[in-house]
Amino acid sequence: LTICTLGILRLILHWRRSWYIKLRASECSHKDAQFVNVIDEHGVESFRPIRIQASKANLSLVLPTDNETIQKVDSMRYFTFRKLKYVWLPASEDWVSPADLVKNVPLNYFHSAIELDTGLSEDDVTSRREICGKNLIDVKLKPILALLFKEAISPFYIFQIFSVIIWFNDHYEYYASIIIIMSVTSIVIDVYQTRSQEKRLRSMVHSSGEVKVLRERIVKKISTDELVPGDIFFVPANGGVIHCDAILMTGTAIVNESMLTGESVPVTKVALTQTHDDDEEYKRLSIEKHSKHILFCGTHILQTRFYQGKKVKAIVLRTGYSTLKGQLVRSIMYPKPVDFRFTKDLFKFVAFLFFIALFGFIYTVIIMIEKEQSIRDIIIRSLDIITIVVPPALPAAMSVGIINSNLRLRKKEIFCISPSTINTCGAVNVCCFDKTGTLTEDGLDFHALRAVRHAGEEALPTFTEEKSEMNPADFPSDGELITAIATCHSLTKIHGELHGDPLDLILFNKTGWAMVETVDDREESEMQLYDNVQPTLVKPPQELLRNTKFNKEYSVIRQFTFSSSLQRMSVIVSNPRDDSSHDMTLFCKGSPEMILSLCDPSTVPESYSVLPIEFNTSRKFQAQVDLYAQHGYRLIAVARKALELNYAKASKVPRNMVENDLTLLGLVALENRVKSVTKGVINQLNRAHIRTVMVTGDNLLTAMSVAQECGIIRPTKTAYLIEHCDDVVGDKGRPLLTLRQAAPCSEKTVDGDAVSVEVGKKHILESSYQLSISGPTFAIVTRQYPELLDRLVSVCDVFARMSPDQKQQLINDLQKIDYTVAMCGDGANDCAALKAAHAGISLSDAEASIAAPFTSRVRFLL
């Protein structure tokens, strides 16, 4: 048929894949299939052949079974889809990728592998490489001829060929020649742009090196391309790049994940501990839950530490395109289909012209038949009407426009790794912003401390006066609040200089304490038995050393790293000079809401918060948390707990066993100023009828204060908070939602008239109010009130206490109601939302980051 139709049928089938599949194959079971039709989450179909690989004398194939064992098989059925190999598992009758094989692996498997200390055999390496492939993220350059051919057979250029043939036959040689030159130029420009994009992506992601691995009890030096899942390798002391996803088993590592997240703050990775939470789900590997133990591909090693002479070891989890870096690269290579209003309007315009041309075609044929013209003239003249449908210079103009836009962006130090997204930006009608570091300044300014005074068993705890200096003599409990601030952080020293989260740096420097990464001689013998103990010593400033009351040093024994989902971090510390090494203290800091839920109610002042907390019934005092939050301050609550543990138990105790019944120590207030350019940018977007939304992990009242100051909440509209009551249910047994008018957050507002905002579904929303909601309430609405979700995301402009997954969900929900969404963020918590948005802009110091299509080295809004 292809030959008989001169290739026209094959060309039509290339454009309509569903027709091609119906002609080539019929449906059957997966066990008998020779081809699979893969449909991704965006509805894009791909027709892939199934291949069979047989085992050989020197190659044994193994596949996992249902009972978590592996068995040898004679042959293996697989297909490849977007750089990944999917293998058929007869036991579960399912197709799985290498990334799926590491899910739900028992944690005991990794500990057993380290204890045996043998490594993989050569047979194991060979069989695993056959399933997972080489450890390469190789972006292959497509041949120029293939790119030219693929571009030339697009519907537009096929129509151009048809038009040029008509024009040459109608003696429009000069015009047809000019159109040919323009079309060829357009194709060359598009191919050049595609090839440049491939080269840039290849240079950005391709890397290889050498690594020491343990195989058959022998340490070997191999290329990183030869790594396979299950390999035990030695993490370099400093410098170098991780070329796979691996789980850290011994020691600690400080890494930079800016390549993946766009955030250049050093991250500390700790070894996987022997015991975990009692919850069954924590006994199996979860990439999300155990991310603090996982070294991701593409991260740079800044420094590693090992104890008791043990080298820092890790076990390979995923390789190649199965890694987190590989998944991000695949999302760039195979982006979701470009479906935005510009393209839709373009097709409507062309369809309208075609409709008119069709009438002209019929009219011309009738008139020329009446005038008894020749058949040749009738065909040429009537078809000539059809050729005016598509403007000949349209593709060239679009290609030149994209390239010119890209060059203009680069001049402003905005780098684009997905040029097709540039056109999408013209259709954006809602911009979502992270708060800290995006709308506000990167750094935080320390404002004040409010300690809690515990007078005794009979008297209620109260807040002290505001203190702007950290002098232990001015605080109750011998300045224990300052001790907590000085020890509870994730800072580390790299080449003698402190690095870590900017917030931790500000608070630690304010205390005046010093950090020494070593251990005291008296405790070294016992601490060396446990290689996950942090040998960090924190000392008070010199002026306090002369006062025996405040002359206390603390060793950080255990660190529970900060988690966005948990909204807190903790450390277990001990005083090396204490007579008993079993007297330890847990210091915990985090969001005021989370710390409040972990504290003993009797240690919390009744003026803590007006939020509906079950044990906070008295509201006769002004709530301190809400008071600070309404004025835009960022708040951190600090608490403690006395522990009776030895070093062995402290190094292995589950987090949820110690983070409870805490004693509240106080509040830390930090000022986060709005960037000078933020107000103008937000006001400009509002005047352009582009809706602005804040999505942050910060406190709801703080977020509303900043939103009002920068103009997201307009002064002419009334602001309301949506809250939920867990202990009050409605008629259908669902938690009751309440609407509360927000108090004025700040006196600093942006002047401007109320604006109407274009919303999806082709209607205009003109509301006289604006809504704000927190993450927990948003989760309630998502699960319990799905019928309200579309209307909520259409009018709610401030989303606070949002987890990374909720940020991504919000972007998806906005897209479902036909919004074209841009997301602007600067941190690791924004990565999922940046990738989900139509246009993601990462404010990063890195020139090239795969965290988002756009990366701006200028860390302020333009």
MOPEHU-V655820 format. One record per pair of residues at least 6 apart in sequence whose ideal C-beta (glycine too) atoms are under 7 Angstrom apart, sorted by the first residue. I is the first residue (numbers start at 1). J is the second residue. D is the distance in whole Angstrom. If there is no record, write none. Layout:
BEGIN
[[I/J/D] [I/J/D]]
END
This chain:
BEGIN
[[1/9/5] [2/9/5] [2/10/4] [11/153/6] [11/158/7] [13/19/6] [13/20/4] [13/23/7] [14/153/7] [15/155/6] [17/45/5] [17/47/7] [18/45/7] [20/47/7] [21/37/6] [21/47/6] [25/35/5] [30/93/7] [33/50/6] [34/49/7] [34/50/6] [35/47/6] [35/48/7] [35/49/5] [35/50/6] [36/48/5] [36/50/6] [36/79/6] [37/45/6] [37/47/6] [38/46/5] [38/48/6] [38/81/5] [39/45/5] [42/336/5] [42/337/6] [44/337/6] [46/81/6] [48/79/5] [48/80/7] [48/81/6] [49/79/7] [50/77/6] [50/79/5] [51/78/6] [51/79/7] [52/75/5] [52/77/5] [53/75/6] [53/76/5] [53/78/7] [54/74/7] [54/75/5] [55/61/5] [55/74/6] [55/75/7] [59/126/6] [59/130/7] [60/72/5] [60/123/6] [60/127/6] [61/72/7] [61/73/5] [61/76/5] [61/127/6] [61/130/6] [62/70/5] [62/71/7] [62/72/5] [62/73/7] [62/127/5] [63/70/7] [63/71/7] [63/73/5] [63/76/7] [63/87/7] [63/89/6] [64/70/5] [64/89/7] [64/101/6] [65/71/6] [65/91/5] [66/91/5] [66/92/6] [76/87/6] [77/88/4] [78/85/5] [78/86/6] [78/87/5] [78/88/7] [79/86/6] [82/330/6] [82/334/5] [83/321/4] [83/330/6] [84/97/5] [84/321/6] [84/322/7] [85/97/7] [85/98/7] [85/133/6] [86/95/4] [86/96/7] [86/97/5] [87/96/6] [87/131/6] [88/95/6] [89/96/6] [97/322/7] [98/131/7] [98/132/4] [98/229/7] [98/318/6] [98/322/4] [99/318/6] [99/322/4] [102/229/7] [102/285/6] [102/317/5] [102/318/6] [104/284/5] [104/285/7] [105/284/6] [105/285/5] [106/283/6] [106/284/6] [107/272/7] [107/276/7] [107/283/6] [107/284/7] [107/285/6] [110/247/6] [110/249/6] [110/272/6] [110/315/5] [111/274/6] [113/232/7] [113/315/6] [114/249/5] [114/313/7] [118/216/7] [118/217/5] [119/213/7] [119/214/4] [119/215/4] [119/216/6] [119/217/7] [119/232/5] [120/215/6] [120/230/5] [120/231/6] [121/216/6] [124/230/7] [125/215/7] [125/228/5] [128/228/4] [128/229/6] [128/230/6] [129/228/5] [132/228/6] [132/229/6] [132/319/6] [132/320/7] [132/322/7] [133/320/6] [134/225/5] [134/320/7] [135/224/6] [135/225/5] [135/226/7] [135/227/4] [135/243/6] [135/244/6] [135/319/4] [135/320/5] [136/225/6] [136/320/6] [137/205/5] [137/206/7] [137/320/6] [137/321/6] [137/325/6] [137/326/5] [137/329/6] [138/206/6] [139/198/6] [139/201/5] [139/202/4] [139/205/6] [139/206/7] [141/195/7] [141/198/5] [141/199/7] [141/202/7] [142/198/7] [144/191/7] [147/191/5] [147/194/6] [147/195/7] [148/187/6] [148/191/6] [151/187/5] [151/190/5] [151/191/6] [152/187/6] [156/390/6] [156/395/6] [157/183/6] [157/187/7] [159/390/6] [160/179/7] [160/183/5] [160/392/7] [163/387/4] [164/176/5] [164/179/6] [164/180/6] [166/380/6] [166/383/5] [166/384/6] [166/387/6] [167/175/6] [167/176/4] [168/176/5] [169/380/5] [170/380/5] [170/384/6] [179/392/5] [182/392/6] [182/393/6] [182/396/5] [185/396/6] [186/395/4] [186/396/4] [186/399/5] [189/399/4] [189/400/6] [189/403/7] [190/399/5] [193/399/7] [193/402/7] [193/403/6] [193/419/6] [197/419/6] [200/417/7] [201/332/6] [201/417/6] [204/848/5] [205/325/7] [205/329/5] [207/241/6] [207/243/7] [208/223/6] [208/224/5] [208/225/6] [208/243/7] [209/224/5] [209/240/7] [209/241/7] [209/243/7] [210/221/6] [210/222/7] [210/223/6] [210/224/7] [211/222/7] [211/224/5] [211/227/7] [211/233/5] [212/219/6] [212/221/5] [212/233/6] [212/234/4] [213/220/6] [213/222/6] [213/231/5] [213/232/7] [213/233/5] [214/232/4] [224/243/4] [227/233/7] [227/243/7] [227/244/5] [227/316/5] [227/319/6] [228/316/7] [228/319/7] [229/316/5] [229/317/6] [229/318/6] [229/319/6] [230/315/7] [230/316/6] [231/316/4] [232/313/6] [232/315/6] [233/314/6] [233/316/7] [234/311/5] [234/312/7] [234/313/6] [235/253/6] [235/301/7] [235/304/5] [235/312/4] [235/314/5] [236/301/6] [237/304/5] [238/301/6] [238/302/6] [238/303/5] [238/304/7] [239/301/6] [240/301/5] [241/298/7] [241/300/6] [242/295/5] [242/296/7] [242/297/6] [242/298/7] [242/299/5] [242/301/7] [243/297/6] [244/297/5] [244/316/5] [244/318/7] [244/319/5] [244/323/6] [245/294/6] [245/296/6] [245/297/5] [245/317/5] [245/318/4] [245/323/4] [245/324/6] [246/295/5] [246/314/4] [246/315/6] [246/316/5] [246/317/6] [247/272/6] [247/293/6] [247/294/6] [247/314/6] [247/315/5] [247/317/6] [248/269/5] [248/270/7] [248/271/5] [248/272/7] [248/293/5] [248/295/6] [248/314/5] [249/271/6] [249/272/6] [249/313/5] [249/314/6] [249/315/6] [250/271/5] [250/306/7] [250/310/5] [250/312/6] [250/313/5] [250/531/6] [251/271/6] [251/304/6] [251/305/6] [251/306/4] [251/307/7] [251/310/7] [251/312/4] [251/531/6] [252/268/6] [252/269/7] [252/270/5] [252/271/7] [252/304/7] [252/305/5] [253/269/5] [253/295/6] [253/301/6] [253/304/5] [253/312/6] [254/266/5] [254/268/5] [254/302/5] [254/303/5] [254/492/5] [254/494/7] [255/267/5] [255/269/6] [255/295/6] [255/299/4] [255/300/6] [255/301/6] [255/302/6] [256/264/6] [256/266/6] [256/299/6] [256/300/4] [256/302/6] [257/263/7] [257/267/6] [257/296/6] [257/299/5] [257/828/7] [258/264/4] [258/844/6] [258/846/5] [258/849/7] [259/298/4] [259/299/7] [259/846/7] [259/849/6] [259/850/7] [260/296/6] [260/298/5] [260/299/7] [260/324/6] [260/325/6] [260/328/7] [260/850/7] [260/851/6] [261/828/4] [261/831/5] [261/851/5] [262/826/7] [262/842/4] [262/844/4] [262/846/6] [262/849/4] [262/851/4] [262/852/7] [262/855/7] [263/826/7] [263/827/5] [263/828/5] [264/845/5] [264/846/7] [265/500/7] [265/501/6] [266/302/6] [266/492/7] [266/499/5] [266/500/6] [268/490/6] [268/492/6] [268/561/7] [269/292/6] [269/293/6] [269/295/6] [270/292/6] [270/293/6] [270/532/6] [270/559/7] [270/561/7] [271/293/7] [271/531/7] [271/532/5] [272/293/5] [273/532/6] [273/652/6] [274/652/6] [275/652/5] [275/654/7] [276/282/4] [276/283/6] [276/654/6] [277/654/5] [277/655/7] [277/656/6] [278/654/7] [282/289/7] [287/294/7] [292/561/5] [295/314/6] [296/324/5] [296/325/7] [297/323/4] [297/324/6] [297/325/4] [297/326/7] [298/325/4] [302/494/6] [303/494/5] [304/312/4] [306/312/5] [306/531/7] [307/528/6] [307/531/4] [307/533/7] [308/528/5] [308/531/6] [310/531/5] [320/326/6] [321/330/6] [328/850/5] [329/850/6] [331/835/6] [332/417/6] [332/418/6] [332/850/6] [335/418/6] [338/420/6] [338/424/6] [340/424/5] [340/427/4] [340/820/6] [340/838/7] [341/427/4] [341/820/7] [342/423/6] [342/426/6] [342/427/5] [350/389/6] [350/390/6] [353/389/5] [354/389/5] [357/385/5] [357/386/5] [357/388/6] [357/389/5] [360/385/4] [361/382/5] [361/385/5] [361/386/6] [364/381/6] [364/382/4] [364/385/6] [365/378/6] [365/382/5] [368/377/7] [368/378/5] [368/381/6] [369/378/7] [402/419/5] [402/422/5] [402/423/7] [405/422/5] [406/416/6] [406/419/6] [406/422/7] [409/416/6] [412/858/7] [412/862/6] [413/856/7] [413/857/4] [413/858/5] [414/854/6] [414/856/5] [415/847/6] [415/848/6] [415/855/5] [416/422/7] [416/853/6] [416/854/5] [417/848/7] [417/850/7] [417/853/6] [418/853/4] [421/839/5] [421/853/4] [424/820/7] [424/838/5] [424/839/5] [425/822/7] [425/839/5] [427/820/4] [428/690/6] [428/820/5] [428/822/5] [428/838/7] [428/839/6] [429/690/6] [429/691/6] [429/758/5] [429/819/6] [429/820/5] [430/690/7] [430/691/4] [430/693/6] [430/814/6] [430/819/5] [430/821/5] [431/685/6] [431/690/6] [431/692/5] [431/822/5] [431/824/7] [432/693/5] [432/695/5] [432/811/7] [432/821/6] [432/823/5] [433/439/5] [433/692/7] [433/694/6] [433/824/5] [434/695/6] [434/696/6] [434/824/7] [434/825/4] [434/826/6] [434/827/7] [434/830/5] [435/694/6] [435/696/4] [435/698/6] [435/703/6] [435/706/6] [436/672/6] [436/696/7] [436/698/7] [437/826/4] [437/827/6] [437/843/7] [438/824/6] [438/825/6] [438/826/5] [438/843/6] [439/674/6] [439/675/7] [439/678/5] [439/706/6] [439/710/6] [440/672/4] [440/673/6] [440/674/5] [440/675/6] [440/706/6] [441/672/7] [441/673/5] [441/675/6] [442/502/7] [442/859/6] [443/502/6] [444/502/7] [444/503/6] [444/506/6] [444/634/6] [444/670/4] [444/671/7] [444/672/5] [445/670/7] [445/671/4] [446/506/6] [446/507/7] [446/510/5] [446/670/6] [447/633/6] [447/669/4] [447/670/6] [447/671/5] [448/466/4] [448/467/6] [448/468/5] [448/669/5] [449/467/5] [449/470/7] [449/481/6] [449/666/6] [449/668/6] [450/463/5] [450/464/6] [450/466/6] [450/624/6] [450/666/5] [450/667/5] [451/464/5] [451/475/5] [451/476/6] [451/481/5] [451/665/7] [451/666/4] [452/461/5] [452/463/6] [452/605/6] [452/664/5] [452/665/6] [452/666/5] [453/461/6] [453/462/5] [453/464/6] [453/476/5] [454/461/5] [454/603/7] [460/606/6] [461/603/6] [461/604/7] [461/605/5] [462/605/5] [463/605/5] [463/607/6] [463/624/6] [464/476/7] [467/474/6] [470/482/5] [470/510/6] [470/511/5] [472/478/6] [472/479/3] [472/482/5] [472/544/7] [472/550/5] [475/481/6] [475/482/6] [478/549/6] [478/550/7] [479/550/6] [480/640/7] [480/665/6] [481/638/6] [481/665/4] [481/666/5] [482/511/6] [483/554/7] [484/587/4] [484/589/7] [484/638/5] [484/640/6] [484/665/6] [485/507/5] [485/511/6] [485/638/7] [485/668/7] [486/508/6] [486/511/4] [486/513/4] [486/538/5] [487/538/5] [487/554/5] [487/556/6] [487/571/6] [487/573/5] [487/587/6] [488/569/7] [488/570/7] [488/571/5] [488/587/4] [488/588/7] [488/589/5] [489/500/7] [489/504/4] [489/508/6] [490/500/5] [490/501/6] [490/504/6] [490/559/7] [490/561/6] [490/562/6] [490/569/7] [491/498/5] [491/499/7] [491/500/4] [491/504/5] [491/505/7] [491/508/6] [491/515/7] [492/499/6] [492/500/6] [493/515/7] [493/517/5] [498/505/6] [498/515/7] [507/668/7] [512/541/4] [513/538/6] [513/539/6] [513/540/6] [513/541/6] [514/539/5] [515/536/6] [515/538/5] [516/537/5] [516/539/7] [517/535/6] [517/536/5] [518/535/6] [518/537/6] [519/527/6] [519/535/4] [519/537/7] [519/555/7] [520/537/7] [520/555/7] [520/576/4] [522/576/7] [523/555/7] [523/576/6] [523/581/7] [526/647/5] [527/533/5] [527/535/7] [527/647/6] [530/647/6] [530/648/6] [530/651/4] [532/651/6] [533/557/6] [533/647/7] [533/651/6] [534/556/5] [534/557/7] [534/559/6] [536/555/7] [536/556/4] [537/553/6] [537/555/5] [538/553/7] [538/554/5] [538/556/7] [539/553/5] [540/550/6] [540/551/7] [540/552/7] [544/550/4] [544/551/6] [545/551/5] [552/575/6] [553/575/7] [553/576/6] [553/577/7] [554/573/4] [554/574/7] [554/575/6] [555/573/6] [555/574/6] [555/576/5] [556/571/5] [556/573/6] [557/572/5] [557/573/6] [557/574/6] [557/584/7] [557/647/6] [557/650/5] [558/571/7] [558/572/4] [558/650/5] [558/651/6] [559/571/5] [560/569/6] [560/570/4] [560/655/5] [561/569/6] [562/569/4] [564/697/6] [564/803/6] [564/804/6] [564/829/5] [565/803/5] [567/590/5] [567/591/4] [567/594/4] [568/588/6] [568/589/7] [568/590/3] [568/594/5] [568/595/7] [569/589/6] [569/590/7] [570/586/6] [570/587/7] [570/588/4] [570/659/6] [571/587/5] [572/584/5] [572/586/5] [572/643/7] [572/650/5] [573/584/7] [573/585/5] [573/587/7] [574/581/7] [574/583/7] [574/584/5] [581/646/7] [581/647/7] [582/644/6] [582/645/6] [582/646/5] [584/643/4] [584/645/5] [584/650/6] [585/640/6] [585/642/6] [585/643/7] [586/640/6] [586/641/4] [586/643/6] [586/658/5] [587/640/5] [588/595/7] [588/598/7] [588/639/5] [588/659/6] [588/662/6] [589/636/5] [589/637/7] [589/638/5] [590/637/7] [591/699/7] [592/609/7] [592/625/5] [592/635/5] [592/637/4] [592/667/7] [592/699/7] [595/637/4] [595/639/5] [596/604/6] [596/608/7] [596/609/7] [596/613/6] [596/637/7] [598/639/7] [598/659/6] [598/660/6] [598/662/5] [599/639/6] [599/662/5] [599/663/7] [599/664/5] [600/661/5] [600/662/7] [600/663/6] [601/615/4] [603/663/5] [603/664/5] [604/664/5] [606/616/7] [606/618/4] [606/621/6] [607/621/3] [607/622/6] [607/623/6] [607/624/6] [608/616/6] [608/623/7] [608/624/6] [608/625/6] [609/616/6] [609/623/5] [609/625/4] [609/626/6] [610/619/6] [610/623/4] [610/626/5] [612/725/6] [614/727/7] [624/667/6] [625/635/6] [626/701/6] [628/635/5] [628/669/5] [629/635/6] [629/699/5] [629/701/3] [629/702/4] [629/705/7] [630/701/5] [630/705/6] [630/743/6] [630/745/5] [631/705/6] [631/746/7] [632/702/6] [632/705/4] [632/706/6] [632/709/7] [632/746/6] [633/669/4] [633/670/6] [633/671/6] [633/702/7] [634/670/5] [634/672/5] [634/698/6] [634/702/6] [635/667/6] [635/669/6] [635/699/6] [636/668/4] [637/664/7] [637/667/6] [638/665/5] [638/666/6] [638/668/7] [639/662/4] [639/663/6] [639/664/5] [639/665/6] [640/662/7] [640/663/5] [640/665/6] [641/658/7] [641/661/7] [641/662/5] [641/663/7] [643/658/6] [645/653/7] [674/706/6] [674/709/5] [674/710/5] [675/860/5] [675/861/7] [677/860/5] [677/861/6] [678/710/5] [678/861/6] [679/710/5] [679/711/6] [679/750/5] [681/861/4] [682/692/5] [682/710/5] [682/711/4] [682/712/6] [683/711/5] [683/750/6] [683/752/6] [685/692/5] [686/692/6] [686/711/6] [686/752/7] [686/755/5] [687/755/7] [689/755/6] [689/756/7] [689/757/6] [689/758/5] [691/757/4] [692/712/5] [693/797/5] [694/703/6] [694/707/5] [694/712/5] [694/797/7] [694/798/5] [694/799/7] [695/799/5] [695/802/6] [695/807/5] [695/810/6] [695/833/7] [696/703/5] [696/800/6] [696/802/7] [697/801/6] [697/802/6] [697/829/6] [698/800/6] [699/800/6] [700/721/7] [700/772/6] [700/774/5] [700/800/4] [700/801/6] [701/745/7] [703/798/5] [703/800/4] [704/713/7] [704/719/6] [704/742/6] [704/745/5] [704/772/5] [704/798/6] [705/745/4] [705/746/5] [707/713/5] [707/797/7] [707/798/5] [708/745/5] [708/746/5] [708/749/6] [709/746/5] [709/748/5] [709/749/7] [710/750/7] [711/750/4] [711/752/7] [712/797/6] [712/798/7] [713/719/5] [713/770/5] [713/797/6] [713/798/7] [714/752/7] [714/754/6] [714/770/7] [715/749/4] [716/753/7] [716/754/5] [717/754/6] [717/768/6] [717/769/6] [717/770/5] [718/741/7] [718/768/7] [718/769/5] [719/742/4] [719/770/5] [719/772/6] [720/739/5] [720/740/7] [720/741/6] [720/742/6] [720/769/6] [720/771/5] [721/740/5] [721/742/5] [721/772/5] [722/737/6] [722/739/6] [722/771/6] [722/773/4] [722/777/6] [723/738/5] [723/740/6] [723/777/6] [724/735/5] [724/736/7] [724/737/5] [724/777/5] [724/780/5] [725/735/6] [725/736/5] [725/738/6] [726/735/6] [728/736/4] [729/735/6] [729/736/6] [730/736/5] [734/784/4] [734/785/7] [735/780/5] [735/784/6] [737/785/7] [742/772/7] [756/764/5] [756/765/7] [756/766/5] [757/765/6] [758/764/6] [759/765/5] [759/794/5] [760/817/4] [760/818/3] [760/819/5] [761/817/6] [761/818/6] [765/794/6] [765/795/7] [767/795/6] [770/797/5] [771/795/6] [771/796/4] [771/797/7] [772/796/7] [772/798/4] [772/800/7] [773/796/5] [773/799/6] [774/800/5] [774/801/4] [775/800/7] [775/801/4] [775/802/5] [775/803/6] [775/806/5] [776/801/7] [778/799/6] [778/806/6] [781/788/6] [781/789/6] [781/792/6] [782/789/6] [789/813/6] [790/817/5] [793/810/7] [793/813/5] [793/814/6] [793/817/7] [794/817/7] [799/810/6] [804/829/5] [804/832/5] [805/832/7] [807/830/7] [807/832/6] [807/833/4] [808/832/4] [808/833/5] [808/836/5] [811/821/6] [811/823/6] [811/833/5] [811/836/4] [811/837/5] [812/836/6] [814/821/5] [815/821/6] [820/838/5] [821/837/5] [821/838/5] [822/837/6] [822/838/7] [822/839/4] [822/841/7] [823/833/5] [823/834/5] [823/837/4] [823/840/5] [824/841/5] [824/843/7] [825/833/7] [825/834/6] [825/842/7] [826/842/7] [826/843/4] [826/844/7] [826/859/7] [831/851/5] [834/840/3] [834/842/6] [834/851/6] [834/852/4] [835/852/7] [839/853/6] [839/854/7] [840/852/3] [840/853/5] [840/854/7] [841/852/6] [841/854/4] [841/856/6] [842/849/6] [842/851/5] [842/852/4] [842/854/7] [842/855/5] [843/856/5] [843/859/5] [844/851/7] [844/855/5] [845/857/6] [846/855/7] [847/857/6] [848/855/7] [849/855/5]]
END
